[in-house]
Amino acid sequence: MVVDMQFHDGVPIGVDLPAHVELRIVETDPGFKGDSATNVQKPAKLETGATVNVPLFVGEGDVIKIDTRDRRYIGRSS
């Protein structure tokens, strides 16, 4: 991933992250057939160690898009 960093006298003082990142889900409860019709969400642990809420139909191993500004699920990666 490419990020922009700001330095002052050789010391990093800021980082600009991309608006969206794609991350793999490493741990989440299994979903059930037909769960995609509801707006219910469940926690999912990402490869970075962060946890986000995702729809019930998303499973372990799926790569998803996350909004870095508010750590919100956007959708599955294509």
C-alpha positions in Angstrom: 0.0 0.0 0.0 1.3 3.5 -0.8 0.8 6.2 1.8 1.9 9.8 2.0 4.0 10.8 5.0 4.9 14.3 6.2 8.2 14.8 7.9 9.7 17.7 9.9 13.4 17.6 10.6 13.4 13.9 9.7 10.7 13.0 12.2 7.3 11.7 10.8 4.5 14.0 11.8 1.6 12.8 9.7 0.3 10.0 7.4 -2.4 10.3 4.8 -4.1 6.9 4.2 -6.0 6.0 1.1 -9.8 6.5 1.4 -10.4 2.7 1.0 -8.3 -0.4 1.6 -8.9 -4.1 0.8 -8.3 -6.5 3.7 -8.9 -10.2 4.2 -11.2 -11.5 7.0 -9.3 -13.9 9.2 -12.0 -14.6 11.8 -15.8 -14.3 11.9 -18.9 -16.3 12.8 -20.4 -18.3 9.9 -23.4 -16.8 8.1 -26.5 -18.7 7.1 -28.3 -19.1 3.7 -30.8 -16.2 3.2 -29.0 -13.8 5.6 -28.2 -11.4 2.8 -31.8 -10.0 2.8 -31.4 -8.5 6.3 -29.3 -5.6 7.5 -28.0 -7.5 10.5 -24.2 -7.3 11.0 -21.6 -9.3 12.9 -18.0 -8.6 14.0 -15.2 -9.7 11.8 -11.4 -9.7 12.6 -9.2 -8.5 9.7 -5.7 -9.5 8.8 -4.4 -6.3 10.5 -6.0 -7.3 13.8 -8.8 -4.6 13.5 -12.4 -5.6 14.0 -15.2 -4.2 11.8 -18.9 -5.0 11.5 -19.9 -6.9 8.3 -23.1 -8.3 6.8 -23.9 -11.9 7.9 -23.2 -13.3 4.4 -19.5 -12.3 4.5 -17.2 -15.2 5.6 -13.6 -16.0 6.6 -11.2 -15.6 3.8 -13.3 -13.0 2.0 -11.5 -9.8 0.9 -13.5 -6.7 1.7 -13.3 -3.0 1.1 -13.0 -0.8 4.3 -13.4 3.0 4.5 -10.3 4.1 6.4 -11.9 7.3 7.7 -14.6 5.6 9.8 -13.5 1.9 9.7 -16.8 1.0 7.9 -17.5 -2.0 5.6 -18.1 -0.9 2.1 -18.4 -4.1 0.2 -16.7 -7.2 -1.1 -13.6 -6.8 -3.2 -14.0 -7.9 -6.8 
